[in-house]
Amino acid sequence: MNKERYKEEYEEGSDLLWPSDKEDKITRQFYKDLSNLSKNINYSKKKKLQLFAQVVRIIKGKGWD
């Protein structure tokens, strides 16, 4: 099913412009990639904080976990 972009009109005066299947697929992939990138950045920051905390523990003489 490959729908083209279409417009839906309502009695209240509002109009909705729906994307085509191709546009919808590209948009969904963009947000999926953006979400994965965000997760990777947050994971990287968490790892750096854990490494920093470990270095501080070693300096204080508390050693490894």
ChimeraX commands (.cxc) that place a marker at each C-alpha (Angstrom):
marker #1 position 0.00,0.00,0.00 radius 0.5
marker #1 position 1.72,3.17,-1.19 radius 0.5
marker #1 position -0.43,6.17,-0.39 radius 0.5
marker #1 position 0.39,9.64,-1.58 radius 0.5
marker #1 position 0.12,12.73,0.59 radius 0.5
marker #1 position -3.49,13.73,1.10 radius 0.5
marker #1 position -5.50,16.40,2.83 radius 0.5
marker #1 position -8.38,15.73,5.19 radius 0.5
marker #1 position -10.88,18.52,5.80 radius 0.5
marker #1 position -13.20,18.77,8.79 radius 0.5
marker #1 position -16.43,20.72,9.29 radius 0.5
marker #1 position -14.89,22.73,12.15 radius 0.5
marker #1 position -12.54,24.30,9.65 radius 0.5
marker #1 position -9.36,22.41,10.52 radius 0.5
marker #1 position -7.44,20.66,7.78 radius 0.5
marker #1 position -4.92,17.85,8.24 radius 0.5
marker #1 position -2.21,17.16,5.69 radius 0.5
marker #1 position -1.15,13.51,5.96 radius 0.5
marker #1 position 2.30,12.41,4.73 radius 0.5
marker #1 position 2.84,9.90,1.98 radius 0.5
marker #1 position 4.07,6.41,2.92 radius 0.5
marker #1 position 7.58,7.30,1.76 radius 0.5
marker #1 position 7.67,10.50,3.85 radius 0.5
marker #1 position 6.25,8.64,6.86 radius 0.5
marker #1 position 8.90,5.90,6.57 radius 0.5
marker #1 position 11.72,8.46,6.36 radius 0.5
marker #1 position 10.35,10.42,9.33 radius 0.5
marker #1 position 10.01,7.29,11.46 radius 0.5
marker #1 position 13.57,6.23,10.61 radius 0.5
marker #1 position 14.86,9.71,11.49 radius 0.5
marker #1 position 13.25,9.63,14.95 radius 0.5
marker #1 position 14.44,6.05,15.51 radius 0.5
marker #1 position 18.02,7.08,14.67 radius 0.5
marker #1 position 17.72,10.17,16.85 radius 0.5
marker #1 position 16.48,8.07,19.76 radius 0.5
marker #1 position 19.35,5.59,19.37 radius 0.5
marker #1 position 21.87,8.43,19.21 radius 0.5
marker #1 position 20.42,9.96,22.37 radius 0.5
marker #1 position 20.62,6.61,24.18 radius 0.5
marker #1 position 24.26,6.17,23.11 radius 0.5
marker #1 position 25.19,9.69,24.28 radius 0.5
marker #1 position 23.53,9.12,27.66 radius 0.5
marker #1 position 25.25,5.74,28.03 radius 0.5
marker #1 position 28.61,7.31,27.17 radius 0.5
marker #1 position 28.12,10.07,29.77 radius 0.5
marker #1 position 27.17,7.49,32.39 radius 0.5
marker #1 position 30.30,5.45,31.64 radius 0.5
marker #1 position 32.50,8.55,31.92 radius 0.5
marker #1 position 30.94,9.41,35.30 radius 0.5
marker #1 position 31.49,5.87,36.53 radius 0.5
marker #1 position 35.13,6.01,35.41 radius 0.5
marker #1 position 35.60,9.36,37.16 radius 0.5
marker #1 position 34.05,7.98,40.36 radius 0.5
marker #1 position 36.36,4.95,40.19 radius 0.5
marker #1 position 39.43,7.20,39.80 radius 0.5
marker #1 position 38.32,9.26,42.80 radius 0.5
marker #1 position 37.86,6.07,44.89 radius 0.5
marker #1 position 41.36,4.88,43.93 radius 0.5
marker #1 position 42.88,8.25,44.84 radius 0.5
marker #1 position 41.09,8.22,48.21 radius 0.5
marker #1 position 42.47,4.74,48.79 radius 0.5
marker #1 position 39.14,2.89,48.75 radius 0.5
marker #1 position 40.30,0.71,45.85 radius 0.5
marker #1 position 38.16,-1.21,43.37 radius 0.5
marker #1 position 34.48,-2.14,43.83 radius 0.5
marker link #1:1,2 radius 0.2
marker link #1:2,3 radius 0.2
marker link #1:3,4 radius 0.2
marker link #1:4,5 radius 0.2
marker link #1:5,6 radius 0.2
marker link #1:6,7 radius 0.2
marker link #1:7,8 radius 0.2
marker link #1:8,9 radius 0.2
marker link #1:9,10 radius 0.2
marker link #1:10,11 radius 0.2
marker link #1:11,12 radius 0.2
marker link #1:12,13 radius 0.2
marker link #1:13,14 radius 0.2
marker link #1:14,15 radius 0.2
marker link #1:15,16 radius 0.2
marker link #1:16,17 radius 0.2
marker link #1:17,18 radius 0.2
marker link #1:18,19 radius 0.2
marker link #1:19,20 radius 0.2
marker link #1:20,21 radius 0.2
marker link #1:21,22 radius 0.2
marker link #1:22,23 radius 0.2
marker link #1:23,24 radius 0.2
marker link #1:24,25 radius 0.2
marker link #1:25,26 radius 0.2
marker link #1:26,27 radius 0.2
marker link #1:27,28 radius 0.2
marker link #1:28,29 radius 0.2
marker link #1:29,30 radius 0.2
marker link #1:30,31 radius 0.2
marker link #1:31,32 radius 0.2
marker link #1:32,33 radius 0.2
marker link #1:33,34 radius 0.2
marker link #1:34,35 radius 0.2
marker link #1:35,36 radius 0.2
marker link #1:36,37 radius 0.2
marker link #1:37,38 radius 0.2
marker link #1:38,39 radius 0.2
marker link #1:39,40 radius 0.2
marker link #1:40,41 radius 0.2
marker link #1:41,42 radius 0.2
marker link #1:42,43 radius 0.2
marker link #1:43,44 radius 0.2
marker link #1:44,45 radius 0.2
marker link #1:45,46 radius 0.2
marker link #1:46,47 radius 0.2
marker link #1:47,48 radius 0.2
marker link #1:48,49 radius 0.2
marker link #1:49,50 radius 0.2
marker link #1:50,51 radius 0.2
marker link #1:51,52 radius 0.2
marker link #1:52,53 radius 0.2
marker link #1:53,54 radius 0.2
marker link #1:54,55 radius 0.2
marker link #1:55,56 radius 0.2
marker link #1:56,57 radius 0.2
marker link #1:57,58 radius 0.2
marker link #1:58,59 radius 0.2
marker link #1:59,60 radius 0.2
marker link #1:60,61 radius 0.2
marker link #1:61,62 radius 0.2
marker link #1:62,63 radius 0.2
marker link #1:63,64 radius 0.2
marker link #1:64,65 radius 0.2
view
